[in-house]
């Protein structure tokens, strides 16, 4: 059996095709994880910004409440 007959054997062709498909799937899985890691980081940055916004709103509300109490005390005196 010479090399040409061996290369065109259906089992060899099937093995090569399955190997290429499996390799492509593995590469896609790896690249998808890389993209997801980036998106997860981006999402956490957005969460941090939302948290900072909430903290700022709370601080403004606290400041407004303190100013109202001070104004009420001044009016009462």
PDB file of N, CA, C and O in Angstrom, chain B, residues numbered from 101:
ATOM      1  N   UNK B 101       0.857  -1.175   0.000  1.00  0.00           N
ATOM      2  CA  UNK B 101       0.000   0.000   0.000  1.00  0.00           C
ATOM      3  C   UNK B 101       0.902   1.236   0.000  1.00  0.00           C
ATOM      4  O   UNK B 101       1.678   1.438   0.934  1.00  0.00           O
ATOM      5  N   UNK B 102       0.804   2.037  -1.011  1.00  0.00           N
ATOM      6  CA  UNK B 102       1.670   3.210  -1.049  1.00  0.00           C
ATOM      7  C   UNK B 102       1.023   4.384  -0.306  1.00  0.00           C
ATOM      8  O   UNK B 102      -0.120   4.289   0.139  1.00  0.00           O
ATOM      9  N   UNK B 103       1.754   5.475  -0.179  1.00  0.00           N
ATOM     10  CA  UNK B 103       1.335   6.613   0.642  1.00  0.00           C
ATOM     11  C   UNK B 103       0.076   7.292   0.092  1.00  0.00           C
ATOM     12  O   UNK B 103      -0.759   7.747   0.873  1.00  0.00           O
ATOM     13  N   UNK B 104      -0.075   7.370  -1.218  1.00  0.00           N
ATOM     14  CA  UNK B 104      -1.247   8.014  -1.825  1.00  0.00           C
ATOM     15  C   UNK B 104      -2.513   7.228  -1.489  1.00  0.00           C
ATOM     16  O   UNK B 104      -3.533   7.820  -1.137  1.00  0.00           O
ATOM     17  N   UNK B 105      -2.454   5.927  -1.594  1.00  0.00           N
ATOM     18  CA  UNK B 105      -3.621   5.113  -1.253  1.00  0.00           C
ATOM     19  C   UNK B 105      -3.963   5.267   0.227  1.00  0.00           C
ATOM     20  O   UNK B 105      -5.133   5.316   0.606  1.00  0.00           O
ATOM     21  N   UNK B 106      -2.943   5.340   1.036  1.00  0.00           N
ATOM     22  CA  UNK B 106      -3.167   5.486   2.477  1.00  0.00           C
ATOM     23  C   UNK B 106      -3.803   6.842   2.799  1.00  0.00           C
ATOM     24  O   UNK B 106      -4.713   6.909   3.625  1.00  0.00           O
ATOM     25  N   UNK B 107      -3.335   7.933   2.155  1.00  0.00           N
ATOM     26  CA  UNK B 107      -3.881   9.268   2.414  1.00  0.00           C
ATOM     27  C   UNK B 107      -5.338   9.396   1.979  1.00  0.00           C
ATOM     28  O   UNK B 107      -6.108  10.123   2.606  1.00  0.00           O
ATOM     29  N   UNK B 108      -5.718   8.707   0.927  1.00  0.00           N
ATOM     30  CA  UNK B 108      -7.088   8.793   0.440  1.00  0.00           C
ATOM     31  C   UNK B 108      -7.993   7.717   1.013  1.00  0.00           C
ATOM     32  O   UNK B 108      -9.120   7.543   0.549  1.00  0.00           O
ATOM     33  N   UNK B 109      -7.520   7.005   2.001  1.00  0.00           N
ATOM     34  CA  UNK B 109      -8.333   6.034   2.716  1.00  0.00           C
ATOM     35  C   UNK B 109      -9.444   6.809   3.449  1.00  0.00           C
ATOM     36  O   UNK B 109      -9.144   7.810   4.099  1.00  0.00           O
ATOM     37  N   UNK B 110     -10.693   6.388   3.368  1.00  0.00           N
ATOM     38  CA  UNK B 110     -11.793   7.131   4.010  1.00  0.00           C
ATOM     39  C   UNK B 110     -11.596   7.328   5.515  1.00  0.00           C
ATOM     40  O   UNK B 110     -11.988   8.361   6.057  1.00  0.00           O
ATOM     41  N   UNK B 111     -10.994   6.354   6.191  1.00  0.00           N
ATOM     42  CA  UNK B 111     -10.778   6.497   7.631  1.00  0.00           C
ATOM     43  C   UNK B 111      -9.778   7.593   7.940  1.00  0.00           C
ATOM     44  O   UNK B 111      -9.934   8.313   8.927  1.00  0.00           O
ATOM     45  N   UNK B 112      -8.765   7.729   7.123  1.00  0.00           N
ATOM     46  CA  UNK B 112      -7.770   8.788   7.334  1.00  0.00           C
ATOM     47  C   UNK B 112      -8.407  10.149   7.076  1.00  0.00           C
ATOM     48  O   UNK B 112      -8.167  11.099   7.822  1.00  0.00           O
ATOM     49  N   UNK B 113      -9.203  10.246   6.041  1.00  0.00           N
ATOM     50  CA  UNK B 113      -9.877  11.510   5.728  1.00  0.00           C
ATOM     51  C   UNK B 113     -10.833  11.895   6.857  1.00  0.00           C
ATOM     52  O   UNK B 113     -10.873  13.054   7.272  1.00  0.00           O
ATOM     53  N   UNK B 114     -11.593  10.933   7.348  1.00  0.00           N
ATOM     54  CA  UNK B 114     -12.515  11.201   8.455  1.00  0.00           C
ATOM     55  C   UNK B 114     -11.753  11.661   9.688  1.00  0.00           C
ATOM     56  O   UNK B 114     -12.170  12.614  10.347  1.00  0.00           O
ATOM     57  N   UNK B 115     -10.649  11.005  10.012  1.00  0.00           N
ATOM     58  CA  UNK B 115      -9.845  11.389  11.172  1.00  0.00           C
ATOM     59  C   UNK B 115      -9.331  12.820  11.030  1.00  0.00           C
ATOM     60  O   UNK B 115      -9.367  13.583  11.995  1.00  0.00           O
ATOM     61  N   UNK B 116      -8.859  13.190   9.861  1.00  0.00           N
ATOM     62  CA  UNK B 116      -8.341  14.538   9.638  1.00  0.00           C
ATOM     63  C   UNK B 116      -9.461  15.573   9.777  1.00  0.00           C
ATOM     64  O   UNK B 116      -9.264  16.614  10.403  1.00  0.00           O
ATOM     65  N   UNK B 117     -10.616  15.298   9.205  1.00  0.00           N
ATOM     66  CA  UNK B 117     -11.736  16.243   9.285  1.00  0.00           C
ATOM     67  C   UNK B 117     -12.196  16.414  10.733  1.00  0.00           C
ATOM     68  O   UNK B 117     -12.426  17.535  11.186  1.00  0.00           O
ATOM     69  N   UNK B 118     -12.329  15.310  11.451  1.00  0.00           N
ATOM     70  CA  UNK B 118     -12.760  15.387  12.851  1.00  0.00           C
ATOM     71  C   UNK B 118     -11.727  16.154  13.681  1.00  0.00           C
ATOM     72  O   UNK B 118     -12.098  16.933  14.559  1.00  0.00           O
ATOM     73  N   UNK B 119     -10.453  15.945  13.415  1.00  0.00           N
ATOM     74  CA  UNK B 119      -9.404  16.665  14.144  1.00  0.00           C
ATOM     75  C   UNK B 119      -9.479  18.167  13.892  1.00  0.00           C
ATOM     76  O   UNK B 119      -9.339  18.962  14.821  1.00  0.00           O
ATOM     77  N   UNK B 120      -9.696  18.550  12.655  1.00  0.00           N
ATOM     78  CA  UNK B 120      -9.793  19.979  12.329  1.00  0.00           C
ATOM     79  C   UNK B 120     -11.013  20.607  12.994  1.00  0.00           C
ATOM     80  O   UNK B 120     -10.928  21.705  13.543  1.00  0.00           O
ATOM     81  N   UNK B 121     -12.139  19.917  12.945  1.00  0.00           N
ATOM     82  CA  UNK B 121     -13.351  20.441  13.576  1.00  0.00           C
ATOM     83  C   UNK B 121     -13.156  20.570  15.086  1.00  0.00           C
ATOM     84  O   UNK B 121     -13.522  21.592  15.666  1.00  0.00           O
ATOM     85  N   UNK B 122     -12.594  19.564  15.723  1.00  0.00           N
ATOM     86  CA  UNK B 122     -12.362  19.610  17.171  1.00  0.00           C
ATOM     87  C   UNK B 122     -11.393  20.739  17.525  1.00  0.00           C
ATOM     88  O   UNK B 122     -11.588  21.427  18.527  1.00  0.00           O
ATOM     89  N   UNK B 123     -10.369  20.933  16.727  1.00  0.00           N
ATOM     90  CA  UNK B 123      -9.428  22.025  16.973  1.00  0.00           C
ATOM     91  C   UNK B 123     -10.086  23.383  16.855  1.00  0.00           C
ATOM     92  O   UNK B 123      -9.816  24.280  17.654  1.00  0.00           O
ATOM     93  N   UNK B 124     -10.947  23.539  15.866  1.00  0.00           N
ATOM     94  CA  UNK B 124     -11.651  24.817  15.710  1.00  0.00           C
ATOM     95  C   UNK B 124     -12.600  25.083  16.868  1.00  0.00           C
ATOM     96  O   UNK B 124     -12.713  26.219  17.327  1.00  0.00           O
ATOM     97  N   UNK B 125     -13.278  24.053  17.343  1.00  0.00           N
ATOM     98  CA  UNK B 125     -14.173  24.215  18.496  1.00  0.00           C
ATOM     99  C   UNK B 125     -13.376  24.604  19.738  1.00  0.00           C
ATOM    100  O   UNK B 125     -13.792  25.480  20.496  1.00  0.00           O
ATOM    101  N   UNK B 126     -12.243  23.961  19.944  1.00  0.00           N
ATOM    102  CA  UNK B 126     -11.398  24.298  21.095  1.00  0.00           C
ATOM    103  C   UNK B 126     -10.910  25.739  21.001  1.00  0.00           C
ATOM    104  O   UNK B 126     -10.878  26.445  22.008  1.00  0.00           O
ATOM    105  N   UNK B 127     -10.532  26.179  19.812  1.00  0.00           N
ATOM    106  CA  UNK B 127     -10.073  27.565  19.634  1.00  0.00           C
ATOM    107  C   UNK B 127     -11.207  28.549  19.904  1.00  0.00           C
ATOM    108  O   UNK B 127     -10.983  29.593  20.517  1.00  0.00           O
ATOM    109  N   UNK B 128     -12.418  28.229  19.457  1.00  0.00           N
ATOM    110  CA  UNK B 128     -13.552  29.112  19.723  1.00  0.00           C
ATOM    111  C   UNK B 128     -13.877  29.186  21.202  1.00  0.00           C
ATOM    112  O   UNK B 128     -14.206  30.255  21.715  1.00  0.00           O
ATOM    113  N   UNK B 129     -13.787  28.055  21.895  1.00  0.00           N
ATOM    114  CA  UNK B 129     -14.035  28.061  23.336  1.00  0.00           C
ATOM    115  C   UNK B 129     -13.017  28.948  24.046  1.00  0.00           C
ATOM    116  O   UNK B 129     -13.381  29.713  24.939  1.00  0.00           O
ATOM    117  N   UNK B 130     -11.761  28.854  23.664  1.00  0.00           N
ATOM    118  CA  UNK B 130     -10.722  29.661  24.296  1.00  0.00           C
ATOM    119  C   UNK B 130     -10.945  31.146  24.020  1.00  0.00           C
ATOM    120  O   UNK B 130     -10.860  31.970  24.931  1.00  0.00           O
ATOM    121  N   UNK B 131     -11.229  31.485  22.771  1.00  0.00           N
ATOM    122  CA  UNK B 131     -11.418  32.893  22.434  1.00  0.00           C
ATOM    123  C   UNK B 131     -12.688  33.443  23.080  1.00  0.00           C
ATOM    124  O   UNK B 131     -12.734  34.626  23.420  1.00  0.00           O
ATOM    125  N   UNK B 132     -13.707  32.624  23.256  1.00  0.00           N
ATOM    126  CA  UNK B 132     -14.929  33.075  23.922  1.00  0.00           C
ATOM    127  C   UNK B 132     -14.653  33.380  25.387  1.00  0.00           C
ATOM    128  O   UNK B 132     -15.203  34.341  25.925  1.00  0.00           O
ATOM    129  N   UNK B 133     -13.817  32.586  26.042  1.00  0.00           N
ATOM    130  CA  UNK B 133     -13.478  32.864  27.441  1.00  0.00           C
ATOM    131  C   UNK B 133     -12.718  34.169  27.564  1.00  0.00           C
ATOM    132  O   UNK B 133     -12.940  34.928  28.507  1.00  0.00           O
ATOM    133  N   UNK B 134     -11.836  34.438  26.637  1.00  0.00           N
ATOM    134  CA  UNK B 134     -11.080  35.688  26.674  1.00  0.00           C
ATOM    135  C   UNK B 134     -12.033  36.867  26.538  1.00  0.00           C
ATOM    136  O   UNK B 134     -11.905  37.847  27.272  1.00  0.00           O
ATOM    137  N   UNK B 135     -12.977  36.790  25.624  1.00  0.00           N
ATOM    138  CA  UNK B 135     -13.937  37.875  25.441  1.00  0.00           C
ATOM    139  C   UNK B 135     -14.823  38.024  26.669  1.00  0.00           C
ATOM    140  O   UNK B 135     -15.123  39.148  27.071  1.00  0.00           O
ATOM    141  N   UNK B 136     -15.244  36.931  27.267  1.00  0.00           N
ATOM    142  CA  UNK B 136     -16.096  37.005  28.441  1.00  0.00           C
ATOM    143  C   UNK B 136     -15.360  37.607  29.626  1.00  0.00           C
ATOM    144  O   UNK B 136     -15.954  38.355  30.403  1.00  0.00           O
ATOM    145  N   UNK B 137     -14.083  37.298  29.778  1.00  0.00           N
ATOM    146  CA  UNK B 137     -13.319  37.902  30.852  1.00  0.00           C
ATOM    147  C   UNK B 137     -13.296  39.419  30.695  1.00  0.00           C
ATOM    148  O   UNK B 137     -13.419  40.149  31.678  1.00  0.00           O
ATOM    149  N   UNK B 138     -13.141  39.888  29.471  1.00  0.00           N
ATOM    150  CA  UNK B 138     -13.141  41.327  29.224  1.00  0.00           C
ATOM    151  C   UNK B 138     -14.498  41.924  29.564  1.00  0.00           C
ATOM    152  O   UNK B 138     -14.568  42.984  30.186  1.00  0.00           O
ATOM    153  N   UNK B 139     -15.565  41.266  29.167  1.00  0.00           N
ATOM    154  CA  UNK B 139     -16.901  41.775  29.438  1.00  0.00           C
ATOM    155  C   UNK B 139     -17.215  41.757  30.924  1.00  0.00           C
ATOM    156  O   UNK B 139     -17.878  42.664  31.428  1.00  0.00           O
ATOM    157  N   UNK B 140     -16.745  40.729  31.636  1.00  0.00           N
ATOM    158  CA  UNK B 140     -16.966  40.669  33.075  1.00  0.00           C
ATOM    159  C   UNK B 140     -16.277  41.837  33.768  1.00  0.00           C
ATOM    160  O   UNK B 140     -16.835  42.442  34.684  1.00  0.00           O
ATOM    161  N   UNK B 141     -15.059  42.152  33.327  1.00  0.00           N
ATOM    162  CA  UNK B 141     -14.340  43.278  33.924  1.00  0.00           C
ATOM    163  C   UNK B 141     -15.086  44.570  33.636  1.00  0.00           C
ATOM    164  O   UNK B 141     -15.239  45.419  34.514  1.00  0.00           O
ATOM    165  N   UNK B 142     -15.544  44.709  32.411  1.00  0.00           N
ATOM    166  CA  UNK B 142     -16.278  45.910  32.035  1.00  0.00           C
ATOM    167  C   UNK B 142     -17.556  46.033  32.851  1.00  0.00           C
ATOM    168  O   UNK B 142     -17.927  47.126  33.279  1.00  0.00           O
ATOM    169  N   UNK B 143     -18.215  44.925  33.060  1.00  0.00           N
ATOM    170  CA  UNK B 143     -19.446  44.937  33.840  1.00  0.00           C
ATOM    171  C   UNK B 143     -19.150  45.343  35.280  1.00  0.00           C
ATOM    172  O   UNK B 143     -19.913  46.105  35.874  1.00  0.00           O
ATOM    173  N   UNK B 144     -18.069  44.851  35.839  1.00  0.00           N
ATOM    174  CA  UNK B 144     -17.750  45.210  37.213  1.00  0.00           C
ATOM    175  C   UNK B 144     -17.408  46.698  37.312  1.00  0.00           C
ATOM    176  O   UNK B 144     -17.687  47.325  38.334  1.00  0.00           O
ATOM    177  N   UNK B 145     -16.807  47.270  36.266  1.00  0.00           N
ATOM    178  CA  UNK B 145     -16.546  48.705  36.263  1.00  0.00           C
ATOM    179  C   UNK B 145     -17.859  49.482  36.277  1.00  0.00           C
ATOM    180  O   UNK B 145     -17.986  50.492  36.969  1.00  0.00           O
ATOM    181  N   UNK B 146     -18.830  49.000  35.507  1.00  0.00           N
ATOM    182  CA  UNK B 146     -20.139  49.652  35.524  1.00  0.00           C
ATOM    183  C   UNK B 146     -20.801  49.525  36.898  1.00  0.00           C
ATOM    184  O   UNK B 146     -21.437  50.463  37.379  1.00  0.00           O
ATOM    185  N   UNK B 147     -20.646  48.377  37.513  1.00  0.00           N
ATOM    186  CA  UNK B 147     -21.189  48.201  38.859  1.00  0.00           C
ATOM    187  C   UNK B 147     -20.530  49.160  39.843  1.00  0.00           C
ATOM    188  O   UNK B 147     -21.195  49.720  40.715  1.00  0.00           O
ATOM    189  N   UNK B 148     -19.225  49.345  39.700  1.00  0.00           N
ATOM    190  CA  UNK B 148     -18.520  50.291  40.572  1.00  0.00           C
ATOM    191  C   UNK B 148     -19.043  51.710  40.374  1.00  0.00           C
ATOM    192  O   UNK B 148     -19.243  52.443  41.343  1.00  0.00           O
ATOM    193  N   UNK B 149     -19.263  52.095  39.122  1.00  0.00           N
ATOM    194  CA  UNK B 149     -19.795  53.430  38.858  1.00  0.00           C
ATOM    195  C   UNK B 149     -21.195  53.595  39.445  1.00  0.00           C
ATOM    196  O   UNK B 149     -21.517  54.644  40.003  1.00  0.00           O
ATOM    197  N   UNK B 150     -22.017  52.572  39.321  1.00  0.00           N
ATOM    198  CA  UNK B 150     -23.358  52.637  39.907  1.00  0.00           C
ATOM    199  C   UNK B 150     -23.282  52.766  41.423  1.00  0.00           C
ATOM    200  O   UNK B 150     -24.047  53.518  42.028  1.00  0.00           O
ATOM    201  N   UNK B 151     -22.365  52.035  42.027  1.00  0.00           N
ATOM    202  CA  UNK B 151     -22.202  52.104  43.481  1.00  0.00           C
ATOM    203  C   UNK B 151     -21.742  53.499  43.902  1.00  0.00           C
ATOM    204  O   UNK B 151     -22.240  54.047  44.885  1.00  0.00           O
ATOM    205  N   UNK B 152     -20.791  54.076  43.157  1.00  0.00           N
ATOM    206  CA  UNK B 152     -20.336  55.427  43.469  1.00  0.00           C
ATOM    207  C   UNK B 152     -21.473  56.436  43.325  1.00  0.00           C
ATOM    208  O   UNK B 152     -21.590  57.364  44.125  1.00  0.00           O
ATOM    209  N   UNK B 153     -22.302  56.253  42.312  1.00  0.00           N
ATOM    210  CA  UNK B 153     -23.441  57.143  42.106  1.00  0.00           C
ATOM    211  C   UNK B 153     -24.423  57.046  43.273  1.00  0.00           C
ATOM    212  O   UNK B 153     -24.929  58.060  43.753  1.00  0.00           O
ATOM    213  N   UNK B 154     -24.686  55.822  43.723  1.00  0.00           N
ATOM    214  CA  UNK B 154     -25.585  55.637  44.873  1.00  0.00           C
ATOM    215  C   UNK B 154     -25.005  56.282  46.126  1.00  0.00           C
ATOM    216  O   UNK B 154     -25.720  56.939  46.883  1.00  0.00           O
ATOM    217  N   UNK B 155     -23.696  56.090  46.342  1.00  0.00           N
ATOM    218  CA  UNK B 155     -23.057  56.691  47.513  1.00  0.00           C
ATOM    219  C   UNK B 155     -23.139  58.216  47.463  1.00  0.00           C
ATOM    220  O   UNK B 155     -23.394  58.867  48.477  1.00  0.00           O
ATOM    221  N   UNK B 156     -22.923  58.772  46.286  1.00  0.00           N
ATOM    222  CA  UNK B 156     -22.994  60.222  46.137  1.00  0.00           C
ATOM    223  C   UNK B 156     -24.402  60.722  46.439  1.00  0.00           C
ATOM    224  O   UNK B 156     -24.577  61.742  47.106  1.00  0.00           O
ATOM    225  N   UNK B 157     -25.400  60.001  45.946  1.00  0.00           N
ATOM    226  CA  UNK B 157     -26.796  60.387  46.196  1.00  0.00           C
ATOM    227  C   UNK B 157     -27.111  60.309  47.690  1.00  0.00           C
ATOM    228  O   UNK B 157     -27.803  61.176  48.224  1.00  0.00           O
ATOM    229  N   UNK B 158     -26.612  59.286  48.358  1.00  0.00           N
ATOM    230  CA  UNK B 158     -26.840  59.160  49.804  1.00  0.00           C
ATOM    231  C   UNK B 158     -26.180  60.306  50.553  1.00  0.00           C
ATOM    232  O   UNK B 158     -26.765  60.878  51.473  1.00  0.00           O
ATOM    233  N   UNK B 159     -24.945  60.641  50.149  1.00  0.00           N
ATOM    234  CA  UNK B 159     -24.235  61.729  50.818  1.00  0.00           C
ATOM    235  C   UNK B 159     -24.951  63.058  50.609  1.00  0.00           C
ATOM    236  O   UNK B 159     -25.026  63.868  51.532  1.00  0.00           O
ATOM    237  N   UNK B 160     -25.482  63.295  49.402  1.00  0.00           N
ATOM    238  CA  UNK B 160     -26.216  64.525  49.139  1.00  0.00           C
ATOM    239  C   UNK B 160     -27.492  64.570  49.972  1.00  0.00           C
ATOM    240  O   UNK B 160     -27.857  65.623  50.494  1.00  0.00           O
ATOM    241  N   UNK B 161     -28.166  63.440  50.097  1.00  0.00           N
ATOM    242  CA  UNK B 161     -29.391  63.382  50.896  1.00  0.00           C
ATOM    243  C   UNK B 161     -29.085  63.636  52.357  1.00  0.00           C
ATOM    244  O   UNK B 161     -29.840  64.331  53.036  1.00  0.00           O
ATOM    245  N   UNK B 162     -27.989  63.084  52.850  1.00  0.00           N
ATOM    246  CA  UNK B 162     -27.589  63.281  54.243  1.00  0.00           C
ATOM    247  C   UNK B 162     -27.238  64.749  54.480  1.00  0.00           C
ATOM    248  O   UNK B 162     -27.603  65.321  55.507  1.00  0.00           O
ATOM    249  N   UNK B 163     -26.537  65.345  53.540  1.00  0.00           N
ATOM    250  CA  UNK B 163     -26.155  66.748  53.661  1.00  0.00           C
ATOM    251  C   UNK B 163     -27.397  67.637  53.660  1.00  0.00           C
ATOM    252  O   UNK B 163     -27.486  68.576  54.451  1.00  0.00           O
ATOM    253  N   UNK B 164     -28.355  67.346  52.778  1.00  0.00           N
ATOM    254  CA  UNK B 164     -29.592  68.121  52.732  1.00  0.00           C
ATOM    255  C   UNK B 164     -30.356  67.999  54.038  1.00  0.00           C
ATOM    256  O   UNK B 164     -30.908  68.986  54.525  1.00  0.00           O
ATOM    257  N   UNK B 165     -30.398  66.806  54.613  1.00  0.00           N
ATOM    258  CA  UNK B 165     -31.100  66.579  55.872  1.00  0.00           C
ATOM    259  C   UNK B 165     -30.427  67.350  56.996  1.00  0.00           C
ATOM    260  O   UNK B 165     -31.108  67.943  57.833  1.00  0.00           O
ATOM    261  N   UNK B 166     -29.107  67.350  57.026  1.00  0.00           N
ATOM    262  CA  UNK B 166     -28.383  68.081  58.064  1.00  0.00           C
ATOM    263  C   UNK B 166     -28.596  69.576  57.919  1.00  0.00           C
ATOM    264  O   UNK B 166     -28.723  70.281  58.920  1.00  0.00           O
ATOM    265  N   UNK B 167     -28.636  70.069  56.697  1.00  0.00           N
ATOM    266  CA  UNK B 167     -28.864  71.496  56.470  1.00  0.00           C
ATOM    267  C   UNK B 167     -30.262  71.889  56.922  1.00  0.00           C
ATOM    268  O   UNK B 167     -30.453  72.973  57.473  1.00  0.00           O
ATOM    269  N   UNK B 168     -31.253  71.010  56.691  1.00  0.00           N
ATOM    270  CA  UNK B 168     -32.610  71.303  57.123  1.00  0.00           C
ATOM    271  C   UNK B 168     -32.703  71.346  58.641  1.00  0.00           C
ATOM    272  O   UNK B 168     -33.374  72.212  59.203  1.00  0.00           O
ATOM    273  N   UNK B 169     -32.025  70.405  59.311  1.00  0.00           N
ATOM    274  CA  UNK B 169     -32.029  70.395  60.782  1.00  0.00           C
ATOM    275  C   UNK B 169     -31.384  71.668  61.325  1.00  0.00           C
ATOM    276  O   UNK B 169     -31.871  72.260  62.289  1.00  0.00           O
ATOM    277  N   UNK B 170     -30.291  72.078  60.699  1.00  0.00           N
ATOM    278  CA  UNK B 170     -29.591  73.292  61.142  1.00  0.00           C
ATOM    279  C   UNK B 170     -30.490  74.513  60.912  1.00  0.00           C
ATOM    280  O   UNK B 170     -30.566  75.406  61.757  1.00  0.00           O
ATOM    281  N   UNK B 171     -31.156  74.540  59.779  1.00  0.00           N
ATOM    282  CA  UNK B 171     -32.065  75.667  59.491  1.00  0.00           C
ATOM    283  C   UNK B 171     -33.228  75.681  60.471  1.00  0.00           C
ATOM    284  O   UNK B 171     -33.633  76.754  60.917  1.00  0.00           O
ATOM    285  N   UNK B 172     -33.778  74.517  60.820  1.00  0.00           N
ATOM    286  CA  UNK B 172     -34.882  74.450  61.775  1.00  0.00           C
ATOM    287  C   UNK B 172     -34.440  74.910  63.148  1.00  0.00           C
ATOM    288  O   UNK B 172     -35.199  75.590  63.839  1.00  0.00           O
ATOM    289  N   UNK B 173     -33.232  74.558  63.564  1.00  0.00           N
ATOM    290  CA  UNK B 173     -32.724  74.983  64.871  1.00  0.00           C
ATOM    291  C   UNK B 173     -32.526  76.499  64.885  1.00  0.00           C
ATOM    292  O   UNK B 173     -32.803  77.162  65.885  1.00  0.00           O
ATOM    293  N   UNK B 174     -32.047  77.035  63.771  1.00  0.00           N
ATOM    294  CA  UNK B 174     -31.806  78.467  63.693  1.00  0.00           C
ATOM    295  C   UNK B 174     -33.123  79.216  63.766  1.00  0.00           C
ATOM    296  O   UNK B 174     -33.213  80.249  64.429  1.00  0.00           O
ATOM    297  N   UNK B 175     -34.154  78.704  63.088  1.00  0.00           N
ATOM    298  CA  UNK B 175     -35.469  79.344  63.123  1.00  0.00           C
ATOM    299  C   UNK B 175     -36.083  79.244  64.513  1.00  0.00           C
ATOM    300  O   UNK B 175     -36.752  80.170  64.969  1.00  0.00           O
ATOM    301  N   UNK B 176     -35.853  78.108  65.190  1.00  0.00           N
ATOM    302  CA  UNK B 176     -36.425  77.913  66.513  1.00  0.00           C
ATOM    303  C   UNK B 176     -35.786  78.838  67.536  1.00  0.00           C
ATOM    304  O   UNK B 176     -36.438  79.255  68.494  1.00  0.00           O
ATOM    305  N   UNK B 177     -34.512  79.161  67.336  1.00  0.00           N
ATOM    306  CA  UNK B 177     -33.812  80.037  68.293  1.00  0.00           C
ATOM    307  C   UNK B 177     -34.262  81.441  68.035  1.00  0.00           C
ATOM    308  O   UNK B 177     -33.815  82.367  68.712  1.00  0.00           O
TER     309      UNK B 177
END
